[in-house]
Amino acid sequence: MEIVPLISTHENTSAASFSGACTSLIHMPLDIFVEICNHLPPYDLHTLTYVCRQFHYWLNSTTSYITRDIWNYSRLNLDEHMKLDPPEGMDEITFIKLSLIEKKCQICKNDQEIPKIYWVFRVRLCTKCFRTRVTM
């Protein structure tokens, strides 16, 4: 059995052949897409949202129970550090992005120090931005 790549591996691969491969992926039935997603960790799901508009739509819908279940399954079954539920009122996608994917301060984008997650504010901030933005 020969494995055939979706995209040609020849040096002169054109944009047309790439768009043909993407088109065939976009027209994949939703149940097959969901099954594939059920085997991906949260970071890979996040990366998949950048592949095409259709995947972005399917994986970022805040009103779809299918989307919620995909992210929930990925978080609970494929990442052993994420067993706690999101805070009340926070959806799965936001919870995963805040806790796993976004690593920089959300204000200044500083990545020199590891910013802390302030769950009350639902934001990841470095010490400097916390001191300048939060009054006590």
Secondary structure, DSSP 8 states (H G I E B T S, - for coil): -----SS--STT--HHHHHHHHHHHHTS-HHHHHHHHTTS-HHHHHHHTTT-HHHHHHHH-SS-HHHHHHHHHHHHHH-TT--S---TT--HHHHHIIIII--S-TTT---SS--EEETTTTEEE-HHHHHHH---
